[in-house]
């Protein structure tokens, strides 16, 4: 990712800026993964250029986290056998023997 940015904008002699944009890229990727579960390079590029998108995503994320979400819970064994290789992302451990995912009708 840092190499891509260096190729697009040139490499600065100051290490501060290289670390700053690397941290920005990490932040945007993490934000996109939390909100949608995935991201693309094109989306990361747009989010960095249009800062209002970052603010909008943070507001959306805060609103979604303020409510208790409905989740789909499966046993860890069923998760490994049936779900782990499916396209749904953002599964999290719900106790030692269960996995959970925010409710989605297509997942149910």
FIMILO-430419 format. One record per residue (C-alpha): residue number from 1; residue in one letter; x, y, z. Coordinates in nm, 2 decimals. Example, Ala and Ser with C-alpha at 12.3 -4.5 7.8 and 13.67 -1.06 7.14 Angstrom:
2
   num   residu        u        v        w
     1        a     1.23    -0.45     0.78
     2        s     1.37    -0.11     0.71
end
This chain:
108
   num   residu        u        v        w
     1        x     0.00     0.00     0.00
     2        x     0.28     0.24     0.09
     3        x     0.46     0.16    -0.23
     4        x     0.14     0.24    -0.43
     5        x     0.12     0.58    -0.26
     6        x     0.49     0.65    -0.32
     7        x     0.44     0.57    -0.69
     8        x     0.14     0.80    -0.71
     9        x     0.26     1.10    -0.52
    10        x     0.64     1.05    -0.49
    11        x     0.84     0.97    -0.19
    12        x     0.91     1.24     0.07
    13        x     1.25     1.27     0.23
    14        x     1.09     1.33     0.57
    15        x     0.99     1.00     0.74
    16        x     0.71     1.18     0.93
    17        x     0.49     1.20     0.62
    18        x     0.55     0.84     0.51
    19        x     0.44     0.73     0.86
    20        x     0.15     0.97     0.86
    21        x     0.00     0.85     0.53
    22        x     0.07     0.48     0.62
    23        x    -0.13     0.54     0.94
    24        x    -0.41     0.71     0.74
    25        x    -0.43     0.42     0.50
    26        x    -0.45     0.17     0.80
    27        x    -0.72     0.39     0.96
    28        x    -0.93     0.41     0.64
    29        x    -0.90     0.04     0.57
    30        x    -1.00    -0.05     0.93
    31        x    -1.30     0.19     0.92
    32        x    -1.42     0.05     0.59
    33        x    -1.38    -0.31     0.72
    34        x    -1.58    -0.22     1.04
    35        x    -1.87    -0.06     0.84
    36        x    -1.89    -0.29     0.53
    37        x    -1.67    -0.58     0.61
    38        x    -1.44    -0.52     0.31
    39        x    -1.29    -0.24     0.10
    40        x    -1.12    -0.18    -0.23
    41        x    -0.82     0.03    -0.33
    42        x    -1.06     0.26    -0.52
    43        x    -1.27     0.32    -0.21
    44        x    -0.97     0.39     0.01
    45        x    -0.85     0.64    -0.25
    46        x    -1.19     0.82    -0.26
    47        x    -1.22     0.82     0.12
    48        x    -0.87     0.98     0.15
    49        x    -0.95     1.25    -0.11
    50        x    -1.30     1.33     0.02
    51        x    -1.27     1.37     0.39
    52        x    -1.64     1.42     0.44
    53        x    -1.68     1.05     0.36
    54        x    -1.47     0.95     0.66
    55        x    -1.68     1.17     0.89
    56        x    -2.00     1.02     0.74
    57        x    -1.87     0.66     0.80
    58        x    -1.77     0.74     1.16
    59        x    -2.12     0.88     1.22
    60        x    -2.28     0.57     1.07
    61        x    -2.06     0.35     1.28
    62        x    -2.13     0.54     1.60
    63        x    -2.51     0.51     1.53
    64        x    -2.49     0.14     1.46
    65        x    -2.29     0.08     1.77
    66        x    -2.52     0.28     2.00
    67        x    -2.80     0.02     1.95
    68        x    -2.77    -0.34     2.06
    69        x    -2.75    -0.54     1.73
    70        x    -2.95    -0.85     1.65
    71        x    -2.71    -1.13     1.58
    72        x    -2.71    -1.48     1.43
    73        x    -2.54    -1.73     1.66
    74        x    -2.40    -2.07     1.55
    75        x    -2.19    -2.32     1.74
    76        x    -1.81    -2.30     1.67
    77        x    -1.83    -2.65     1.51
    78        x    -2.11    -2.55     1.27
    79        x    -1.92    -2.23     1.19
    80        x    -1.61    -2.42     1.09
    81        x    -1.80    -2.68     0.88
    82        x    -2.07    -2.46     0.71
    83        x    -2.00    -2.09     0.74
    84        x    -1.62    -2.02     0.76
    85        x    -1.58    -2.04     0.38
    86        x    -1.89    -1.84     0.29
    87        x    -1.87    -1.48     0.18
    88        x    -2.00    -1.32     0.51
    89        x    -1.73    -1.14     0.70
    90        x    -1.72    -0.99     1.05
    91        x    -1.79    -1.30     1.25
    92        x    -1.69    -1.27     1.62
    93        x    -1.66    -1.51     1.91
    94        x    -1.97    -1.51     2.13
    95        x    -1.84    -1.72     2.43
    96        x    -1.61    -2.01     2.41
    97        x    -1.83    -2.23     2.19
    98        x    -2.02    -2.00     1.97
    99        x    -1.97    -1.75     1.68
   100        x    -2.19    -1.46     1.60
   101        x    -2.26    -1.22     1.31
   102        x    -2.48    -0.92     1.29
   103        x    -2.82    -1.02     1.16
   104        x    -2.87    -1.03     0.79
   105        x    -3.16    -1.20     0.62
   106        x    -2.95    -1.37     0.35
   107        x    -2.72    -1.51     0.62
   108        x    -3.02    -1.66     0.82
end
